[in-house]
Every structure is written in structure tokens, then in C-alpha cells.
Amino acid sequence: MRHEPGVAAESCLGVADTGIWSDLDDKVQIALPAVTADRVSATVDGKKRLLVLSIDGFPRKSYPLTGPSMLAVGMHTLALRPGDRAELAPLLSAERTTSVPAQTKKNADADRDGIPDALDILIGAKKTVLNADAYTEGYVTIPFPLGDVPREMGVCTDVVIRAVRNAGVDLQKALYDDIKRAPKAYPMVKGRANPHIDQRRVKTLLPYFVRHWEAHTPRFDDPEDPLRPGDVIFMDTFPSKAGPDHIGILSDRLDDQGLPLVINNWTVGTVTAEMDLLTFVPVLHRFRLPGS
């Protein structure tokens, strides 16, 4: 990523959202890839005091507009932190920097914090990495709605539940309601929907994502449908068994081959982390929250 010389990058994203674990807000960092200015656009939300940068039209990073370093971009004067100003100065242009419309699509920002859902999901996933909960199997009775197991524990599905909740979407309740609405779509659920465990099972989550999220190609090399940070992927760690058995979220960070790392909680003895999985674990499905 190009950066003005002599100015250190900011150590954290610096944006507080309305999602999970606010104690980690000041520790989240997101990396921008090397990109030319013609692929960059930005929206300025004066009310939220926030700038959202997009690459090829997809939101990639948010910046607080509460800093001491001013940057004039067309009609906008941006109050940035020094490191953010150094990062943005080579990228922003007047014709590609706009104000947030007075009315935005509700499903583009479910929790109304000014951060687009796809970016909010990525931020939530990065928080799960910082939290580093230990892989812990077992049935746990949890509240409903907005229930969660204790944050020091989790499995692969909890990474997704927490990350999506950071965007204002409660998978626990959404899945529970969908099972009640369309029980035949969930043949693996015997009897009534169970909000303590259904959303924590990969095979039970899959029909919900198929029914309600945008499906994208699981291929890694489709220029018409590129991998995006925050995408949810279903993986097959045991090809001898039918269907996916693992789930994770694509990171903003890349491996040595240029593929995204996967934010996930892998297995017993591990903690939630960004891992190089795409090179050896088959991806069967990839989804994105509608409207993001």
C-alpha cells in the first residue's frame, strides 16, 4: 500500500462500531492492498464523522474523521489522523469522493453505524481473532435472542455468528425463525428448532445461507466474481463425507500466493485465527450478505 514517506501508519482502525466486544474496537486493523487511485472511491458521512473507502465498488476500510490532519478533496475537508491522511492522500480524488446519501438502503448497514455490512462483518471477524477464543465443543444453554457462548470459548460456527452479529444480524434468531417457517428445508433438525445449538452446526446453517444470502462462486480465479473480505465460506475438511463440515470468513490479509487467509476456529487445541486454508481445504460454497 502506498503511503506518504515519513509518516507512520496508524496502529488500529480507530472506528468504534455498534457491534460485539467494544473493548477490542481500538485494536482492530485492516490492511489495504496495493491499488491504483482509479479503482478507489470513498463516501463521507458527516453525521457519523466517518469515511468509507471502496475498491472496485466494494467497501474495504473505514476511517474516523476526528483527527488533526486536514486533507482537502474537492468540496470535502477531511479531519484525519496523520497515518490515515498519509494512506489516503495518494488515493482519493474529488470525482470519486462523495457524501453519503440522506437515505441509504437499510440492508446495506443493518446496525446503522455508518459502516457497510460487509465491512462490519470483516471487523467482527477480526475481533474474534483478537479475542482468540479456544476451540471448545459441547452443548451450551444460551440466551435467546442474541445469545452467545462465553467469549473465551467457541467453535467454527461461533466465529461467523459473532462476526455477522457485529453487523447487526442475529443468526441465532434468523435461523430459528426460518426453521419454524420452512421446516422441510432443514431435514437435519429433528423436532422443533433449538436456539441453543442449531446455529452452531455447519450443516444446519448451510440451508439458511442458501435460502437467504447471495451465493457466489467457490472458485478462486473468476474475475467476474472475485473473493471479497467478509465473504462466508463453507469448507470440506473430510472429502470422504458428503457436504461441508467447516465454516470461516475471508480475511483482508493474503497468503504468499495472493489468496485470502481464512478467519476460523480450526479444531481442538486451536484458537480463532487467520489461517492459510484455501491452498489445501476445498471450498464448497461462498456467500455474501445481500445488499453488501
N, C-alpha and C positions, 0 to 999 in steps of 0.2 A: 504494500500500500504506500503510495507517495505521501510524503509528509514534509512540511516546511523544515529546513535544517535548523538545528539549534534549539528546538522546542520539543520537550519530552511528551510522549503520548500520555493521555490520561490513564490512570490505573484502573478505572472502573467506568461503567456505563453512565453512572450518575443520574439515572432516571428512576424515580420511585413509581411503581405501578400499584394497582389496587388488588393484586393477586396474592399468592401464597408467600409466607415467610418474609415479611418485610425486613427482618433483621439481616437478610442477605442482599438487599437492594444495592447497598454500596460496595458489593464485592463482584457483581456480575460484569463481565467484559465480553464484548463481541468483536470479532475480527472482520475487517473489510478485506475482500480480495483485491488484487491489483486490477484496476479498472480504469478505462478512459472516461473523460468527462462527458462524452456524448452518450454514454449509457446510463448516466446518473440523472435522477430527478429528485426533487425534495418538496415536501409540504411543510408549511409553517403554521402552527396552531398558536396564535397569540394568547388565546384564553388559557390553554394548558401550559403555555410557555415551553413549547416542545417543537423540535424539528425531526421529521422522519425522512430518512434518506432511502431511496429505492434504486435498485439496479435492474435494468430491463423491465421496469414497472413493478418489481416485486420488493416489498419493504425489507430492508436489511439491517438498519440500525437507527436508534433514536438518540437524540442529543438534547440536553436541557438548555433552555435559553435563559439562563440565570447567571451567566459568567461575566467576567470583567473585560474580556477581549472582544472588541466590536469588529464585525465583518459586514460590509455593505454589499448586498447582492440585489441589484436592481432597486426596487422600491422597498426592499426589506433591509433593516439594520439588525443584525443578529448578535445577541449578547451571549457569547460563547466562552467556555473555559479555554485557556491557552492551547492545550493539546488538541481540543476539538477544532478550534479555529485553524490550527496548522493542518489538520487532516482534511478539513472541508474546503479550505481556500482554493486548492487546485482543482476541485471537482464541481463546485456549484457555479451555475450561470443564471443570469436573470431570466432567460426564456424558459428555463427548466425548474424554476423555483416559484411555487405558487402558495397561496393561502388555502387553508382547509375550508371547504365549502361550509356554509352555515348548517346545511343538513347533509349528513353522510349516511350511507347505508348502515342500518342497525347491526346487521350481521357482520360488518367489517370490523367492528370494535364492540364486542359483546359487553365488556365491562365498562365502556365509556371512559376509559382513562387516557384516550388520545393515542394509544399505541395499537396499531393494527393487529388483528387476532393472530396472524401467522407469526409476527414478531413477538407478540406476547407469549405464544406457546414456546418459542425458542428461549425466551428469557426464563420462563418457568422451568424448562428442561435444564438450563444452565444452573438454576438454583438447586435442582436436585443433585447435580454433580458437586456443587459446593457443599451441600448438606451431607453427601457421602453416606447415605443410609446403607446398613448392612443387609445383604440378601437374607431374608428370614421367611421361610414358608410357614403356613399354618392358617387356620380359620380364626379370624378376629372379629368380635362383635363391635360394630362401629355405629356412630350416629347416622341418621338419615333425615333429610338430605345433607349434602356437603360433608359426608363422613370420610374419615381417613384413618388409617392405622397410625400408631405413634411414628413420628418423623424419623426416629433412629432406625426404623426397620422398613422393609418393603421387598417387592419382587418386581419383575419387569413391567407388569401392568401398572403398578403404582407410579412409575416414572411418567407414564402417559396420563394417567388420571390427574396427577398433580400439575403437570405442565399445561394440560388443557384447562384445568381449573384456574390457572394463572391468567387465562384469557377470559374468564368469566363463564365457562361452560362446565356444568356439573355432569360428568359422565355417569356417575352413580345414579342420579335421578333420571337422566335421559335414557339410559339403558333399561332401568326398572320400568319406566313408563312405556317404552317400546315393546318390552316383553309382554306386558299386560295388554297392549294394543294389538300385537300380532304374534301370539304365542307359537304359531306354526312356523314362523321364521327362526325359531330358536329350539330345534328339536333336542338339543343337548340339555336344556333346562327341564328337569323333571318336577312337575308340580308348579307351585307358584314362584314368581320372581323373588329372589333373595338379595336384598340390597347390601348384605354383608359380604357377599362373595362373588356374585355374578360378574361384576365389572372387573374383578381381579383374575379372571380366567381368559386366556387369549382366545380360545375357540368360541367363547360366548361373546366377546367383543367384536369378532370379525363380522357377523351378520349386521350388527349395528352400523359399523363403518361402511359396509357395502350399501346399506339402505339409505344412509343419511350424509355421508361425506363424499367429496369429489374423489373419484378413482383416477389414478394416474398410472402410467406405465411403470412396471417394476424394472424396466431396462435402465441401464446407466448411460447409454450412448445415444439417446434420442434427442436431437437438437430442438425438436418441436415441443418437447415436454421434459425440460431439464429437472434434475434433482434440486430441491429448494430446502434451505434450513427451516426446520419446523415441521417438515413432512413426517407423517407417521408411517412406519414400515412394519409389515408382518413377515417374519423370517421362519425358515425351516432348518432347525439345528439337527433334526433326526430325519433325513430323507427317506428312511425305511418306513416311517409312519406318515400317513396321509395328513396333509394340511399343516398350517403354521403352528409353531409352539413357542414362539418368542416374538417380542414386540419392542420397538425402540423409536427414537426420534432422530432425524438427521441433524447434525451439528453444523455450525458455521465453519468449523475447523476442518482441514483437509488432511488426508494421509499423503504419503510420498508419491502416490500415483495420481493425486488430484481428486480422489473420491472423498466424500464427506465421512468423517468419523460418526459413529452411532452412539447417541446418549442412551444408556441402558443399564439395567442391573442384571448381570450375566447369569450368575449361579451361586450356589452355596459357597461361602468363603470369599466372595467379592463384595464390593460396594458400588453404588451407582457411579458411572464413569463414562468418559468419551473413549470409545474403543474402535480400533480398525477391524471392522467386521465384514464390510462389503466385499473384500477380496476373497473370503472363503465361506461365508454363510449365505445360502441362497435367499433372495428376497422374492416372496410370492405376491405381495400386494403393497401398494403405496397409496396413501390417502392424504388429502388436504382439506382443512375445514372450509366449507362452502363460503364464498364471498371474500376469502382471504387471498 
